[in-house]
Amino acid sequence: MKHILLSSIILAASTAYAEEMPIVAEKSKVEWEGSKVVGGSHQGTLKVKSGSIEFVKALPKSAKVVVDMTTIVNTDLTDATWNKKLVDHLKSDDFFSVDKFPEARIEISDFKKLDGGSYLLKGKLT
């Protein structure tokens, strides 16, 4: 089974008081971390294509985000050869089959407020 932890997602909305607010894709990104069964992990980013956040009583309740899987980037490997190998492997059929599925959808169902105004989010990635 393949697992990926979305460590954080930065979402920028266009208005402050709407019940459902669109995500401003140009100001948003997904930060990811994937761990290996044998130990170690890798981190990176993905670009957001679109999405929205639902608020109830000014608190985030749920969100839907469309991610451009062709933009997957690794941020922890400094060696260009190994970085490319990892990104190509993640884009392959071993993981995300990006040629067949260039977009992914994240349905966020749980928001946990952290210090500094950030949130830890939990949801489903399809």
BAGU-682876 format. One record per atom (N, C-alpha, C, CB): residue number from 1; atom name; x, z, y. Coordinates in steps of 0.2 Angstrom, whole numbers, padded with zeros to 4 digits. Glycine has a CB too. Example, Ala and Ser with C-alpha at 12.3 -4.5 7.8 and 13.67 -1.06 7.14 Angstrom:
BEGIN
@pos 1, site N, px 0066, pz 0039, py -0028
@pos 1, site CA, px 0062, pz 0039, py -0022
@pos 1, site C, px 0066, pz 0039, py -0016
@pos 1, site CB, px 0057, pz 0045, py -0022
@pos 2, site N, px 0064, pz 0035, py -0011
@pos 2, site CA, px 0068, pz 0036, py -0005
@pos 2, site C, px 0064, pz 0039, py 0000
@pos 2, site CB, px 0070, pz 0029, py -0003
This chain:
BEGIN
@pos 1, site N, px 0004, pz 0000, py -0006
@pos 1, site CA, px 0000, pz 0000, py 0000
@pos 1, site C, px 0004, pz 0000, py 0006
@pos 1, site CB, px -0005, pz 0006, py 0000
@pos 2, site N, px 0003, pz -0004, py 0011
@pos 2, site CA, px 0007, pz -0004, py 0017
@pos 2, site C, px 0004, pz 0001, py 0022
@pos 2, site CB, px 0007, pz -0012, py 0020
@pos 3, site N, px 0008, pz 0004, py 0026
@pos 3, site CA, px 0006, pz 0009, py 0031
@pos 3, site C, px 0010, pz 0008, py 0037
@pos 3, site CB, px 0008, pz 0016, py 0028
@pos 4, site N, px 0007, pz 0009, py 0043
@pos 4, site CA, px 0010, pz 0008, py 0049
@pos 4, site C, px 0007, pz 0014, py 0053
@pos 4, site CB, px 0009, pz 0001, py 0052
@pos 5, site N, px 0011, pz 0017, py 0057
@pos 5, site CA, px 0008, pz 0022, py 0062
@pos 5, site C, px 0009, pz 0020, py 0069
@pos 5, site CB, px 0013, pz 0029, py 0061
@pos 6, site N, px 0003, pz 0020, py 0072
@pos 6, site CA, px 0003, pz 0018, py 0079
@pos 6, site C, px 0005, pz 0024, py 0083
@pos 6, site CB, px -0004, pz 0015, py 0081
@pos 7, site N, px 0011, pz 0025, py 0085
@pos 7, site CA, px 0013, pz 0031, py 0088
@pos 7, site C, px 0009, pz 0032, py 0095
@pos 7, site CB, px 0020, pz 0031, py 0089
@pos 8, site N, px 0008, pz 0026, py 0099
@pos 8, site CA, px 0005, pz 0027, py 0105
@pos 8, site C, px 0002, pz 0020, py 0107
@pos 8, site CB, px 0009, pz 0030, py 0110
@pos 9, site N, px -0002, pz 0020, py 0111
@pos 9, site CA, px -0005, pz 0014, py 0114
@pos 9, site C, px -0006, pz 0015, py 0122
@pos 9, site CB, px -0011, pz 0011, py 0111
@pos 10, site N, px -0004, pz 0011, py 0126
@pos 10, site CA, px -0005, pz 0012, py 0133
@pos 10, site C, px -0010, pz 0007, py 0135
@pos 10, site CB, px 0002, pz 0011, py 0137
@pos 11, site N, px -0015, pz 0010, py 0138
@pos 11, site CA, px -0021, pz 0006, py 0139
@pos 11, site C, px -0023, pz 0007, py 0147
@pos 11, site CB, px -0027, pz 0008, py 0135
@pos 12, site N, px -0023, pz 0001, py 0150
@pos 12, site CA, px -0025, pz 0001, py 0157
@pos 12, site C, px -0031, pz -0002, py 0158
@pos 12, site CB, px -0019, pz -0003, py 0161
@pos 13, site N, px -0036, pz 0002, py 0162
@pos 13, site CA, px -0043, pz 0000, py 0163
@pos 13, site C, px -0043, pz -0002, py 0170
@pos 13, site CB, px -0048, pz 0005, py 0161
@pos 14, site N, px -0048, pz -0007, py 0171
@pos 14, site CA, px -0049, pz -0010, py 0178
@pos 14, site C, px -0053, pz -0005, py 0183
@pos 14, site CB, px -0052, pz -0016, py 0178
@pos 15, site N, px -0057, pz -0001, py 0180
@pos 15, site CA, px -0061, pz 0004, py 0184
@pos 15, site C, px -0061, pz 0011, py 0182
@pos 15, site CB, px -0068, pz 0001, py 0185
@pos 16, site N, px -0062, pz 0016, py 0186
@pos 16, site CA, px -0062, pz 0023, py 0184
@pos 16, site C, px -0068, pz 0026, py 0181
@pos 16, site CB, px -0059, pz 0027, py 0189
@pos 17, site N, px -0074, pz 0023, py 0182
@pos 17, site CA, px -0080, pz 0027, py 0181
@pos 17, site C, px -0085, pz 0023, py 0176
@pos 17, site CB, px -0083, pz 0028, py 0187
@pos 18, site N, px -0083, pz 0017, py 0174
@pos 18, site CA, px -0088, pz 0014, py 0170
@pos 18, site C, px -0089, pz 0017, py 0163
@pos 18, site CB, px -0086, pz 0006, py 0169
@pos 19, site N, px -0094, pz 0016, py 0159
@pos 19, site CA, px -0095, pz 0019, py 0153
@pos 19, site C, px -0091, pz 0015, py 0148
@pos 19, site CB, px -0103, pz 0019, py 0151
@pos 20, site N, px -0091, pz 0008, py 0148
@pos 20, site CA, px -0086, pz 0004, py 0144
@pos 20, site C, px -0082, pz 0000, py 0149
@pos 20, site CB, px -0090, pz 0000, py 0140
@pos 21, site N, px -0075, pz 0001, py 0148
@pos 21, site CA, px -0071, pz -0002, py 0153
@pos 21, site C, px -0066, pz -0007, py 0149
@pos 21, site CB, px -0066, pz 0003, py 0156
@pos 22, site N, px -0065, pz -0013, py 0152
@pos 22, site CA, px -0061, pz -0017, py 0149
@pos 22, site C, px -0053, pz -0015, py 0149
@pos 22, site CB, px -0061, pz -0024, py 0152
@pos 23, site N, px -0049, pz -0017, py 0144
@pos 23, site CA, px -0042, pz -0016, py 0145
@pos 23, site C, px -0039, pz -0021, py 0148
@pos 23, site CB, px -0039, pz -0015, py 0137
@pos 24, site N, px -0034, pz -0020, py 0153
@pos 24, site CA, px -0030, pz -0025, py 0156
@pos 24, site C, px -0024, pz -0026, py 0152
@pos 24, site CB, px -0028, pz -0022, py 0163
@pos 25, site N, px -0025, pz -0032, py 0148
@pos 25, site CA, px -0020, pz -0034, py 0143
@pos 25, site C, px -0013, pz -0034, py 0146
@pos 25, site CB, px -0022, pz -0041, py 0140
@pos 26, site N, px -0012, pz -0037, py 0152
@pos 26, site CA, px -0005, pz -0038, py 0155
@pos 26, site C, px -0002, pz -0031, py 0157
@pos 26, site CB, px -0006, pz -0042, py 0162
@pos 27, site N, px -0006, pz -0026, py 0157
@pos 27, site CA, px -0003, pz -0019, py 0158
@pos 27, site C, px -0003, pz -0014, py 0152
@pos 27, site CB, px -0007, pz -0016, py 0164
@pos 28, site N, px -0004, pz -0017, py 0146
@pos 28, site CA, px -0005, pz -0013, py 0140
@pos 28, site C, px -0001, pz -0016, py 0135
@pos 28, site CB, px -0013, pz -0014, py 0138
@pos 29, site N, px 0001, pz -0011, py 0130
@pos 29, site CA, px 0005, pz -0013, py 0124
@pos 29, site C, px 0004, pz -0008, py 0119
@pos 29, site CB, px 0013, pz -0013, py 0126
@pos 30, site N, px 0005, pz -0010, py 0113
@pos 30, site CA, px 0005, pz -0006, py 0107
@pos 30, site C, px 0012, pz -0004, py 0105
@pos 30, site CB, px 0001, pz -0009, py 0101
@pos 31, site N, px 0013, pz 0002, py 0105
@pos 31, site CA, px 0020, pz 0005, py 0102
@pos 31, site C, px 0019, pz 0007, py 0095
@pos 31, site CB, px 0023, pz 0011, py 0107
@pos 32, site N, px 0023, pz 0004, py 0090
@pos 32, site CA, px 0022, pz 0006, py 0083
@pos 32, site C, px 0028, pz 0009, py 0080
@pos 32, site CB, px 0020, pz -0001, py 0080
@pos 33, site N, px 0027, pz 0013, py 0075
@pos 33, site CA, px 0032, pz 0015, py 0071
@pos 33, site C, px 0031, pz 0015, py 0064
@pos 33, site CB, px 0034, pz 0023, py 0073
@pos 34, site N, px 0035, pz 0012, py 0060
@pos 34, site CA, px 0034, pz 0011, py 0052
@pos 34, site C, px 0039, pz 0015, py 0049
@pos 34, site CB, px 0034, pz 0004, py 0051
@pos 35, site N, px 0037, pz 0018, py 0044
@pos 35, site CA, px 0042, pz 0022, py 0040
@pos 35, site C, px 0043, pz 0019, py 0033
@pos 35, site CB, px 0041, pz 0029, py 0039
@pos 36, site N, px 0049, pz 0020, py 0030
@pos 36, site CA, px 0051, pz 0017, py 0023
@pos 36, site C, px 0050, pz 0023, py 0018
@pos 36, site CB, px 0058, pz 0014, py 0023
@pos 37, site N, px 0048, pz 0021, py 0012
@pos 37, site CA, px 0047, pz 0026, py 0007
@pos 37, site C, px 0054, pz 0029, py 0005
@pos 37, site CB, px 0044, pz 0022, py 0000
@pos 38, site N, px 0059, pz 0026, py 0006
@pos 38, site CA, px 0066, pz 0028, py 0004
@pos 38, site C, px 0069, pz 0032, py 0010
@pos 38, site CB, px 0070, pz 0023, py 0002
@pos 39, site N, px 0065, pz 0033, py 0016
@pos 39, site CA, px 0068, pz 0036, py 0021
@pos 39, site C, px 0069, pz 0032, py 0027
@pos 39, site CB, px 0074, pz 0040, py 0020
@pos 40, site N, px 0069, pz 0034, py 0033
@pos 40, site CA, px 0071, pz 0030, py 0039
@pos 40, site C, px 0064, pz 0027, py 0042
@pos 40, site CB, px 0076, pz 0025, py 0037
@pos 41, site N, px 0065, pz 0024, py 0048
@pos 41, site CA, px 0059, pz 0021, py 0051
@pos 41, site C, px 0062, pz 0016, py 0056
@pos 41, site CB, px 0055, pz 0027, py 0054
@pos 42, site N, px 0057, pz 0012, py 0058
@pos 42, site CA, px 0058, pz 0007, py 0064
@pos 42, site C, px 0053, pz 0008, py 0069
@pos 42, site CB, px 0059, pz 0000, py 0061
@pos 43, site N, px 0054, pz 0006, py 0075
@pos 43, site CA, px 0050, pz 0006, py 0080
@pos 43, site C, px 0050, pz 0000, py 0084
@pos 43, site CB, px 0051, pz 0012, py 0085
@pos 44, site N, px 0044, pz -0002, py 0088
@pos 44, site CA, px 0043, pz -0008, py 0092
@pos 44, site C, px 0037, pz -0008, py 0096
@pos 44, site CB, px 0044, pz -0014, py 0087
@pos 45, site N, px 0036, pz -0014, py 0098
@pos 45, site CA, px 0030, pz -0015, py 0102
@pos 45, site C, px 0026, pz -0022, py 0100
@pos 45, site CB, px 0032, pz -0016, py 0109
@pos 46, site N, px 0020, pz -0022, py 0102
@pos 46, site CA, px 0016, pz -0028, py 0102
@pos 46, site C, px 0012, pz -0029, py 0108
@pos 46, site CB, px 0011, pz -0028, py 0095
@pos 47, site N, px 0010, pz -0035, py 0110
@pos 47, site CA, px 0006, pz -0036, py 0116
@pos 47, site C, px -0001, pz -0036, py 0114
@pos 47, site CB, px 0008, pz -0043, py 0119
@pos 48, site N, px -0005, pz -0033, py 0119
@pos 48, site CA, px -0012, pz -0033, py 0119
@pos 48, site C, px -0015, pz -0039, py 0121
@pos 48, site CB, px -0015, pz -0027, py 0122
@pos 49, site N, px -0020, pz -0042, py 0118
@pos 49, site CA, px -0024, pz -0048, py 0120
@pos 49, site C, px -0030, pz -0046, py 0124
@pos 49, site CB, px -0025, pz -0053, py 0115
@pos 50, site N, px -0034, pz -0042, py 0122
@pos 50, site CA, px -0040, pz -0040, py 0125
@pos 50, site C, px -0042, pz -0033, py 0122
@pos 50, site CB, px -0045, pz -0045, py 0124
@pos 51, site N, px -0048, pz -0030, py 0125
@pos 51, site CA, px -0051, pz -0024, py 0122
@pos 51, site C, px -0055, pz -0021, py 0127
@pos 51, site CB, px -0045, pz -0020, py 0119
@pos 52, site N, px -0058, pz -0015, py 0125
@pos 52, site CA, px -0062, pz -0011, py 0129
@pos 52, site C, px -0062, pz -0004, py 0126
@pos 52, site CB, px -0069, pz -0013, py 0130
@pos 53, site N, px -0063, pz 0001, py 0131
@pos 53, site CA, px -0063, pz 0008, py 0129
@pos 53, site C, px -0070, pz 0011, py 0131
@pos 53, site CB, px -0058, pz 0012, py 0133
@pos 54, site N, px -0073, pz 0014, py 0127
@pos 54, site CA, px -0080, pz 0017, py 0128
@pos 54, site C, px -0079, pz 0025, py 0130
@pos 54, site CB, px -0084, pz 0017, py 0122
@pos 55, site N, px -0082, pz 0027, py 0136
@pos 55, site CA, px -0081, pz 0034, py 0138
@pos 55, site C, px -0088, pz 0037, py 0138
@pos 55, site CB, px -0078, pz 0034, py 0145
@pos 56, site N, px -0088, pz 0043, py 0136
@pos 56, site CA, px -0094, pz 0048, py 0136
@pos 56, site C, px -0092, pz 0054, py 0140
@pos 56, site CB, px -0096, pz 0049, py 0129
@pos 57, site N, px -0096, pz 0055, py 0146
@pos 57, site CA, px -0094, pz 0061, py 0150
@pos 57, site C, px -0087, pz 0060, py 0152
@pos 57, site CB, px -0096, pz 0067, py 0147
@pos 58, site N, px -0084, pz 0055, py 0154
@pos 58, site CA, px -0078, pz 0053, py 0157
@pos 58, site C, px -0072, pz 0054, py 0152
@pos 58, site CB, px -0077, pz 0058, py 0163
@pos 59, site N, px -0074, pz 0055, py 0145
@pos 59, site CA, px -0069, pz 0056, py 0140
@pos 59, site C, px -0069, pz 0050, py 0136
@pos 59, site CB, px -0070, pz 0063, py 0136
@pos 60, site N, px -0063, pz 0048, py 0133
@pos 60, site CA, px -0063, pz 0042, py 0129
@pos 60, site C, px -0066, pz 0044, py 0122
@pos 60, site CB, px -0056, pz 0039, py 0128
@pos 61, site N, px -0071, pz 0039, py 0120
@pos 61, site CA, px -0074, pz 0041, py 0113
@pos 61, site C, px -0072, pz 0036, py 0108
@pos 61, site CB, px -0081, pz 0040, py 0114
@pos 62, site N, px -0071, pz 0029, py 0110
@pos 62, site CA, px -0069, pz 0024, py 0105
@pos 62, site C, px -0066, pz 0018, py 0109
@pos 62, site CB, px -0075, pz 0022, py 0101
@pos 63, site N, px -0062, pz 0014, py 0105
@pos 63, site CA, px -0059, pz 0008, py 0109
@pos 63, site C, px -0058, pz 0003, py 0103
@pos 63, site CB, px -0052, pz 0010, py 0112
@pos 64, site N, px -0059, pz -0003, py 0106
@pos 64, site CA, px -0057, pz -0009, py 0102
@pos 64, site C, px -0052, pz -0013, py 0105
@pos 64, site CB, px -0064, pz -0013, py 0100
@pos 65, site N, px -0047, pz -0015, py 0102
@pos 65, site CA, px -0041, pz -0018, py 0104
@pos 65, site C, px -0039, pz -0024, py 0100
@pos 65, site CB, px -0035, pz -0013, py 0105
@pos 66, site N, px -0038, pz -0030, py 0103
@pos 66, site CA, px -0036, pz -0036, py 0099
@pos 66, site C, px -0028, pz -0037, py 0101
@pos 66, site CB, px -0040, pz -0042, py 0101
@pos 67, site N, px -0024, pz -0037, py 0096
@pos 67, site CA, px -0017, pz -0037, py 0097
@pos 67, site C, px -0014, pz -0044, py 0095
@pos 67, site CB, px -0013, pz -0032, py 0093
@pos 68, site N, px -0009, pz -0047, py 0098
@pos 68, site CA, px -0006, pz -0053, py 0097
@pos 68, site C, px 0000, pz -0052, py 0092
@pos 68, site CB, px -0004, pz -0057, py 0103
@pos 69, site N, px -0001, pz -0053, py 0086
@pos 69, site CA, px 0004, pz -0051, py 0081
@pos 69, site C, px 0010, pz -0055, py 0081
@pos 69, site CB, px 0001, pz -0052, py 0074
@pos 70, site N, px 0010, pz -0061, py 0084
@pos 70, site CA, px 0015, pz -0065, py 0085
@pos 70, site C, px 0020, pz -0062, py 0090
@pos 70, site CB, px 0013, pz -0072, py 0088
@pos 71, site N, px 0019, pz -0057, py 0094
@pos 71, site CA, px 0023, pz -0054, py 0099
@pos 71, site C, px 0026, pz -0048, py 0096
@pos 71, site CB, px 0019, pz -0052, py 0105
@pos 72, site N, px 0026, pz -0047, py 0089
@pos 72, site CA, px 0029, pz -0041, py 0087
@pos 72, site C, px 0037, pz -0041, py 0088
@pos 72, site CB, px 0029, pz -0040, py 0079
@pos 73, site N, px 0039, pz -0035, py 0091
@pos 73, site CA, px 0046, pz -0034, py 0093
@pos 73, site C, px 0049, pz -0027, py 0090
@pos 73, site CB, px 0047, pz -0034, py 0101
@pos 74, site N, px 0055, pz -0027, py 0088
@pos 74, site CA, px 0058, pz -0021, py 0085
@pos 74, site C, px 0062, pz -0019, py 0091
@pos 74, site CB, px 0062, pz -0023, py 0079
@pos 75, site N, px 0062, pz -0012, py 0092
@pos 75, site CA, px 0066, pz -0009, py 0098
@pos 75, site C, px 0071, pz -0005, py 0096
@pos 75, site CB, px 0061, pz -0006, py 0103
@pos 76, site N, px 0072, pz -0003, py 0089
@pos 76, site CA, px 0078, pz 0001, py 0088
@pos 76, site C, px 0084, pz -0002, py 0085
@pos 76, site CB, px 0075, pz 0006, py 0083
@pos 77, site N, px 0083, pz -0008, py 0082
@pos 77, site CA, px 0089, pz -0011, py 0079
@pos 77, site C, px 0093, pz -0015, py 0085
@pos 77, site CB, px 0087, pz -0016, py 0073
@pos 78, site N, px 0099, pz -0013, py 0086
@pos 78, site CA, px 0103, pz -0016, py 0091
@pos 78, site C, px 0107, pz -0023, py 0089
@pos 78, site CB, px 0108, pz -0012, py 0094
@pos 79, site N, px 0108, pz -0023, py 0082
@pos 79, site CA, px 0111, pz -0029, py 0079
@pos 79, site C, px 0106, pz -0035, py 0079
@pos 79, site CB, px 0114, pz -0027, py 0072
@pos 80, site N, px 0107, pz -0040, py 0083
@pos 80, site CA, px 0103, pz -0046, py 0083
@pos 80, site C, px 0101, pz -0049, py 0076
@pos 80, site CB, px 0106, pz -0051, py 0088
@pos 81, site N, px 0106, pz -0049, py 0072
@pos 81, site CA, px 0104, pz -0052, py 0065
@pos 81, site C, px 0099, pz -0048, py 0061
@pos 81, site CB, px 0111, pz -0053, py 0061
@pos 82, site N, px 0101, pz -0041, py 0061
@pos 82, site CA, px 0096, pz -0036, py 0057
@pos 82, site C, px 0089, pz -0036, py 0061
@pos 82, site CB, px 0100, pz -0030, py 0057
@pos 83, site N, px 0089, pz -0036, py 0067
@pos 83, site CA, px 0083, pz -0036, py 0071
@pos 83, site C, px 0079, pz -0042, py 0069
@pos 83, site CB, px 0084, pz -0036, py 0079
@pos 84, site N, px 0082, pz -0048, py 0069
@pos 84, site CA, px 0078, pz -0054, py 0068
@pos 84, site C, px 0075, pz -0053, py 0060
@pos 84, site CB, px 0082, pz -0060, py 0069
@pos 85, site N, px 0080, pz -0051, py 0056
@pos 85, site CA, px 0078, pz -0051, py 0049
@pos 85, site C, px 0072, pz -0046, py 0048
@pos 85, site CB, px 0084, pz -0048, py 0044
@pos 86, site N, px 0072, pz -0040, py 0051
@pos 86, site CA, px 0066, pz -0036, py 0051
@pos 86, site C, px 0060, pz -0039, py 0054
@pos 86, site CB, px 0068, pz -0029, py 0055
@pos 87, site N, px 0060, pz -0042, py 0060
@pos 87, site CA, px 0054, pz -0045, py 0063
@pos 87, site C, px 0052, pz -0050, py 0058
@pos 87, site CB, px 0056, pz -0047, py 0070
@pos 88, site N, px 0056, pz -0055, py 0056
@pos 88, site CA, px 0054, pz -0060, py 0051
@pos 88, site C, px 0050, pz -0057, py 0045
@pos 88, site CB, px 0060, pz -0065, py 0049
@pos 89, site N, px 0053, pz -0052, py 0043
@pos 89, site CA, px 0050, pz -0049, py 0037
@pos 89, site C, px 0043, pz -0046, py 0038
@pos 89, site CB, px 0055, pz -0043, py 0034
@pos 90, site N, px 0043, pz -0043, py 0044
@pos 90, site CA, px 0036, pz -0040, py 0046
@pos 90, site C, px 0031, pz -0045, py 0047
@pos 90, site CB, px 0037, pz -0036, py 0052
@pos 91, site N, px 0033, pz -0051, py 0049
@pos 91, site CA, px 0029, pz -0057, py 0050
@pos 91, site C, px 0027, pz -0061, py 0044
@pos 91, site CB, px 0032, pz -0062, py 0055
@pos 92, site N, px 0031, pz -0059, py 0039
@pos 92, site CA, px 0030, pz -0063, py 0032
@pos 92, site C, px 0024, pz -0060, py 0028
@pos 92, site CB, px 0036, pz -0062, py 0028
@pos 93, site N, px 0022, pz -0064, py 0023
@pos 93, site CA, px 0017, pz -0062, py 0018
@pos 93, site C, px 0018, pz -0055, py 0015
@pos 93, site CB, px 0016, pz -0067, py 0013
@pos 94, site N, px 0024, pz -0052, py 0015
@pos 94, site CA, px 0025, pz -0046, py 0013
@pos 94, site C, px 0022, pz -0040, py 0017
@pos 94, site CB, px 0033, pz -0044, py 0013
@pos 95, site N, px 0021, pz -0042, py 0023
@pos 95, site CA, px 0018, pz -0037, py 0028
@pos 95, site C, px 0011, pz -0040, py 0031
@pos 95, site CB, px 0022, pz -0034, py 0033
@pos 96, site N, px 0012, pz -0043, py 0037
@pos 96, site CA, px 0006, pz -0045, py 0041
@pos 96, site C, px 0004, pz -0052, py 0040
@pos 96, site CB, px 0008, pz -0043, py 0048
@pos 97, site N, px 0007, pz -0056, py 0037
@pos 97, site CA, px 0005, pz -0063, py 0036
@pos 97, site C, px 0003, pz -0066, py 0043
@pos 97, site CB, px 0000, pz -0064, py 0031
@pos 98, site N, px 0008, pz -0066, py 0048
@pos 98, site CA, px 0006, pz -0068, py 0055
@pos 98, site C, px 0004, pz -0075, py 0055
@pos 98, site CB, px 0012, pz -0066, py 0059
@pos 99, site N, px 0007, pz -0080, py 0051
@pos 99, site CA, px 0005, pz -0087, py 0051
@pos 99, site C, px -0002, pz -0087, py 0050
@pos 99, site CB, px 0009, pz -0091, py 0046
@pos 100, site N, px -0005, pz -0083, py 0045
@pos 100, site CA, px -0012, pz -0084, py 0043
@pos 100, site C, px -0016, pz -0080, py 0048
@pos 100, site CB, px -0013, pz -0082, py 0036
@pos 101, site N, px -0014, pz -0074, py 0050
@pos 101, site CA, px -0017, pz -0069, py 0054
@pos 101, site C, px -0014, pz -0068, py 0060
@pos 101, site CB, px -0019, pz -0063, py 0050
@pos 102, site N, px -0014, pz -0072, py 0065
@pos 102, site CA, px -0010, pz -0071, py 0072
@pos 102, site C, px -0013, pz -0065, py 0076
@pos 102, site CB, px -0010, pz -0077, py 0076
@pos 103, site N, px -0019, pz -0063, py 0075
@pos 103, site CA, px -0022, pz -0057, py 0078
@pos 103, site C, px -0023, pz -0052, py 0074
@pos 103, site CB, px -0028, pz -0060, py 0082
@pos 104, site N, px -0023, pz -0046, py 0076
@pos 104, site CA, px -0025, pz -0040, py 0073
@pos 104, site C, px -0030, pz -0036, py 0077
@pos 104, site CB, px -0019, pz -0035, py 0070
@pos 105, site N, px -0035, pz -0032, py 0074
@pos 105, site CA, px -0039, pz -0028, py 0078
@pos 105, site C, px -0038, pz -0021, py 0076
@pos 105, site CB, px -0047, pz -0030, py 0076
@pos 106, site N, px -0038, pz -0017, py 0081
@pos 106, site CA, px -0038, pz -0010, py 0081
@pos 106, site C, px -0044, pz -0007, py 0083
@pos 106, site CB, px -0031, pz -0007, py 0085
@pos 107, site N, px -0047, pz -0003, py 0079
@pos 107, site CA, px -0053, pz 0001, py 0081
@pos 107, site C, px -0052, pz 0008, py 0081
@pos 107, site CB, px -0059, pz 0000, py 0076
@pos 108, site N, px -0051, pz 0011, py 0087
@pos 108, site CA, px -0049, pz 0018, py 0088
@pos 108, site C, px -0055, pz 0022, py 0088
@pos 108, site CB, px -0045, pz 0018, py 0095
@pos 109, site N, px -0055, pz 0028, py 0084
@pos 109, site CA, px -0060, pz 0032, py 0083
@pos 109, site C, px -0059, pz 0039, py 0085
@pos 109, site CB, px -0063, pz 0032, py 0076
@pos 110, site N, px -0052, pz 0041, py 0086
@pos 110, site CA, px -0050, pz 0048, py 0088
@pos 110, site C, px -0045, pz 0048, py 0093
@pos 110, site CB, px -0048, pz 0051, py 0082
@pos 111, site N, px -0046, pz 0052, py 0099
@pos 111, site CA, px -0042, pz 0052, py 0104
@pos 111, site C, px -0040, pz 0060, py 0105
@pos 111, site CB, px -0045, pz 0050, py 0111
@pos 112, site N, px -0033, pz 0061, py 0104
@pos 112, site CA, px -0031, pz 0068, py 0105
@pos 112, site C, px -0026, pz 0068, py 0112
@pos 112, site CB, px -0027, pz 0070, py 0099
@pos 113, site N, px -0028, pz 0072, py 0117
@pos 113, site CA, px -0025, pz 0072, py 0123
@pos 113, site C, px -0018, pz 0076, py 0122
@pos 113, site CB, px -0029, pz 0076, py 0128
@pos 114, site N, px -0013, pz 0073, py 0125
@pos 114, site CA, px -0006, pz 0076, py 0124
@pos 114, site C, px -0004, pz 0078, py 0131
@pos 114, site CB, px -0001, pz 0071, py 0121
@pos 115, site N, px 0001, pz 0081, py 0132
@pos 115, site CA, px 0004, pz 0083, py 0139
@pos 115, site C, px 0006, pz 0076, py 0142
@pos 115, site CB, px 0010, pz 0087, py 0138
@pos 116, site N, px 0005, pz 0077, py 0149
@pos 116, site CA, px 0008, pz 0071, py 0153
@pos 116, site C, px 0002, pz 0066, py 0154
@pos 116, site CB, px 0014, pz 0068, py 0150
@pos 117, site N, px -0004, pz 0067, py 0152
@pos 117, site CA, px -0009, pz 0062, py 0152
@pos 117, site C, px -0009, pz 0057, py 0147
@pos 117, site CB, px -0009, pz 0059, py 0159
@pos 118, site N, px -0005, pz 0057, py 0142
@pos 118, site CA, px -0005, pz 0053, py 0136
@pos 118, site C, px -0010, pz 0055, py 0131
@pos 118, site CB, px 0002, pz 0052, py 0133
@pos 119, site N, px -0012, pz 0050, py 0126
@pos 119, site CA, px -0016, pz 0052, py 0121
@pos 119, site C, px -0013, pz 0049, py 0114
@pos 119, site CB, px -0023, pz 0048, py 0121
@pos 120, site N, px -0014, pz 0053, py 0109
@pos 120, site CA, px -0012, pz 0051, py 0102
@pos 120, site C, px -0019, pz 0048, py 0099
@pos 120, site CB, px -0009, pz 0057, py 0098
@pos 121, site N, px -0018, pz 0042, py 0097
@pos 121, site CA, px -0024, pz 0038, py 0094
@pos 121, site C, px -0024, pz 0037, py 0087
@pos 121, site CB, px -0025, pz 0032, py 0098
@pos 122, site N, px -0030, pz 0038, py 0084
@pos 122, site CA, px -0031, pz 0036, py 0077
@pos 122, site C, px -0036, pz 0031, py 0076
@pos 122, site CB, px -0032, pz 0043, py 0072
@pos 123, site N, px -0035, pz 0026, py 0071
@pos 123, site CA, px -0040, pz 0021, py 0070
@pos 123, site C, px -0038, pz 0017, py 0064
@pos 123, site CB, px -0041, pz 0017, py 0076
@pos 124, site N, px -0042, pz 0011, py 0064
@pos 124, site CA, px -0041, pz 0006, py 0058
@pos 124, site C, px -0038, pz 0000, py 0061
@pos 124, site CB, px -0047, pz 0005, py 0055
@pos 125, site N, px -0033, pz -0003, py 0057
@pos 125, site CA, px -0030, pz -0009, py 0059
@pos 125, site C, px -0032, pz -0014, py 0054
@pos 125, site CB, px -0022, pz -0008, py 0059
@pos 126, site N, px -0035, pz -0019, py 0056
@pos 126, site CA, px -0037, pz -0025, py 0052
@pos 126, site C, px -0034, pz -0031, py 0054
@pos 126, site CB, px -0044, pz -0025, py 0051
